[in-house]
Amino acid sequence: MTWNHPRGYEPLEAAADLWRRNTGTRIEWDRRSLQDFEAYPVEDLARRYDLIVIDHPHVGEIADAGCLTPIEGALGDIAAGSVGGSFESYWWNGRQWALPIDAAAQVQAWVPGRLPAPLKSWNGVQELAQSGRLALPLRPPHSLMSLFTLCGLLGLKLDTGRRELFPVGAEAAVELLAALAASTADSMYDMDPIAVLELMAQPDSAIAAAPLIYGYVSYAVEGFRDTRIAFADIPALDEAGPRGSALGGTGIAVSAYSDDPQAALAFAKWVASGEVQRDLFSENGGQPAHAEAWEADGVNTPVLDFYRATRRTLDTSWLRPRHAGYMAFQQEASELLNEALKRGDAAGAIVETLNARYRESR
């Protein structure tokens, strides 16, 4: 089971085809929506599928449920090739629960021709927002992801081990998010990153940039949509540059209920390896998680240097909480945040509410 976007299924289908020709083992991939991918219980999927593409905030629940097989054996190449915290993100309670096959974080999307260059600082973000040419996906959980990233840009440490996630000073991040939300269309509350990128890719769209959005390399490929979108590091708030972006991406995991976990594990290790990520995975619409791909000229050239242009953001990204109660918090906190932004609640009250919910989640 993977997720229903070309970036999510095309490289895995191509990998399955080559795997069948090389080994005789047939793998069929089903797909689920992005919304289901972010929220659907992994345990339910594990009872139906041998291989599951997951995102890392689920690992605490996964470890408690015992629904995945811990990944063991030689993982040196995959670990050494981790872009940012991609490999680390699937490590929990002393075990590796998935292998990264897709690396992502909130980066900047911009349209060459509508802007001369990507936005470098927050002054540029504010000017573009005031002109009505800026987009920001706010559909849960993306409003919360942007708040996380803004905290990082401000140099605020979000300590996932504490009972209160947001520290003193987080009000400033809420105010920045509120200002952006107020300057964009109300429809952004119903849009995830794919919807925003689809909007930007329309030839008659006025949207020139989305400063905080999960990167989708597909939109940088010539001919994927009518308008080609470029990607860059997130705009800086100070001299420290792009730091603290909320890490995303996906990993491939093996079900604890599989009839043949060793065969499933062999495929998972192979598809996460540097050579496969660099060549087969990237050539078939994937967004690889291995540095061997991110550093290759042949991978960067067809996608407007997508990987090199966003690498600093990925390498300085922030790893979200992963405890067993986090996923419920993420959904509820995003909904509460959006309601508060629409009402114009005070930043201090918003931070207090989010911290109270985080305490309950732990």
Sequence and secondary structure as in RCSB ss.txt:
>XXXX:A:sequence
MTWNHPRGYEPLEAAADLWRRNTGTRIEWDRRSLQDFEAYPVEDLARRYDLIVIDHPHVGEIADAGCLTPIEGAL
GDIAAGSVGGSFESYWWNGRQWALPIDAAAQVQAWVPGRLPAPLKSWNGVQELAQSGRLALPLRPPHSLMSLFTL
CGLLGLKLDTGRRELFPVGAEAAVELLAALAASTADSMYDMDPIAVLELMAQPDSAIAAAPLIYGYVSYAVEGFR
DTRIAFADIPALDEAGPRGSALGGTGIAVSAYSDDPQAALAFAKWVASGEVQRDLFSENGGQPAHAEAWEADGVN
TPVLDFYRATRRTLDTSWLRPRHAGYMAFQQEASELLNEALKRGDAAGAIVETLNARYRESR
>XXXX:A:secstr
 EESSHHHHHHHHHHHHHHHHHHS      EE HHHHHHS HHHHHTT SEEEE GGGHHHHHHHT B  B S  
HHHHHTBSTTTTGGGEETTEE  EEEE  BEEEEE BTTBSS   BHHHHHHHHHTT B    TTTHHHHHHHHH
HHHTT    TTSS  S TTHHHHHHHHHHHHHHS GGGGG  HHHHHHHHTSTT    EEEEEE  GGGGSTTSS
SS  EEE   BSSTT S   BB  EEEEEBTT S HHHHHHHHHHHTSHHHIIIIIHHTT    BHHHHT HHHH
GGGTTHHHHHHHHHHT B    STTHHHHHHHHHHHHHHHHHHT  HHHHHHHHHHHHHHH 
